[in-house]
């Protein structure tokens, strides 16, 4: 009950000062625009660089994997799985960075622990 009242008080304060909330959102967006993370799979055979805006920037494959892809279908299937795993790992890392940035701003605004999980916001 007291936690709910505390949250309502903090939210009421924010509504009075929408500028602080907008600035916090701007800081999160700016930080995420500068964020790059690298997801890996297959001990680094496949790597995916993902931005803080949850966009795949690049995918890198080890030369041995590329050579094997030309040789047979099973290696192509393995490469496909490794690429998907690396991309998903990178996206998870970017989501974690987004959550950390949001949590930092929420704490500064007195809303620590009151924001929904970033994964829930992103449909995850």
C-alpha positions in Angstrom: 0.0 0.0 0.0 2.8 2.4 1.0 4.8 1.5 -2.1 1.7 2.3 -4.3 1.3 5.6 -2.6 5.0 6.4 -3.1 4.7 5.5 -6.8 1.6 7.6 -7.2 3.4 10.6 -5.5 6.4 10.2 -7.8 4.3 9.9 -10.9 2.3 13.0 -9.8 5.5 14.9 -9.4 6.7 13.9 -12.8 3.4 14.9 -14.4 4.0 18.4 -13.0 7.4 18.4 -14.5 7.0 16.7 -17.9 10.2 18.4 -19.1 12.3 16.2 -16.7 10.6 13.1 -18.1 11.2 14.2 -21.7 14.8 14.9 -21.0 15.3 11.5 -19.4 13.8 9.9 -22.5 16.1 11.9 -24.7 19.1 10.8 -22.6 18.1 7.2 -23.0 17.6 7.5 -26.7 21.0 9.3 -27.2 22.8 6.7 -25.1 21.2 3.8 -27.0 22.1 5.5 -30.3 25.8 5.3 -29.3 25.6 1.8 -28.0 26.9 -1.2 -29.9 27.1 -4.8 -28.6 28.5 -7.9 -30.2 26.6 -11.2 -29.9 28.5 -14.4 -30.7 27.8 -18.1 -31.4 30.0 -21.1 -32.1 32.9 -19.8 -30.0 33.0 -16.7 -32.2 32.4 -18.5 -35.6 29.5 -16.1 -36.0 29.3 -12.6 -34.6 26.6 -10.0 -34.9 26.9 -6.4 -34.0 23.7 -4.9 -32.8 22.9 -1.2 -32.0 21.2 0.0 -28.9 18.3 0.8 -31.2 17.9 -3.0 -31.7 19.2 -3.0 -35.3 21.7 -5.5 -36.7 24.7 -3.4 -37.8 26.8 -6.2 -39.2 27.3 -10.0 -39.2 30.8 -11.6 -39.4 31.5 -15.2 -40.1 34.8 -17.0 -39.5 36.6 -18.0 -42.7 36.4 -21.7 -41.9 32.7 -21.5 -41.6 32.4 -19.7 -44.9 34.6 -22.3 -46.7 32.5 -25.1 -45.1 29.3 -23.5 -46.3 30.4 -23.9 -49.9 31.2 -27.5 -49.3 28.0 -29.0 -48.0 24.4 -28.4 -46.9 24.9 -29.5 -43.3 27.5 -26.8 -42.8 25.2 -24.2 -44.4 22.5 -25.3 -42.0 24.9 -25.0 -39.1 26.0 -21.5 -40.3 22.3 -20.4 -40.5 21.7 -21.6 -36.9 24.9 -19.9 -35.7 24.0 -16.6 -37.4 20.5 -16.7 -35.8 22.0 -17.5 -32.4 24.6 -14.7 -32.7 21.9 -12.1 -33.7 19.6 -13.2 -30.9 22.5 -13.0 -28.4 23.3 -9.5 -29.6 19.6 -8.4 -29.4 19.4 -9.7 -25.8 22.6 -7.8 -24.9 21.1 -4.6 -26.5 17.9 -5.1 -24.6 19.9 -5.5 -21.3 21.7 -2.2 -22.1 18.4 -0.5 -22.7 17.0 -1.8 -19.4 20.1 -0.5 -17.6 19.8 2.9 -19.2 16.1 3.1 -18.3 16.7 1.9 -14.8 19.4 4.6 -14.3 17.1 7.3 -15.4 14.2 5.9 -13.4 16.4 6.0 -10.3 17.4 9.6 -11.0 13.7 10.5 -11.2 12.8 8.7 -8.0 11.0 5.9 -9.9 13.5 3.1 -9.1 11.9 -0.3 -9.6 8.6 1.2 -10.8 9.1 0.9 -14.6 8.1 -2.2 -16.5 10.7 -4.6 -17.8 12.3 -3.3 -21.1 11.7 -6.8 -22.6 7.9 -6.4 -21.9 8.0 -3.0 -23.5 9.6 -4.4 -26.6 7.2 -7.4 -26.8 9.7 -9.9 -25.4 
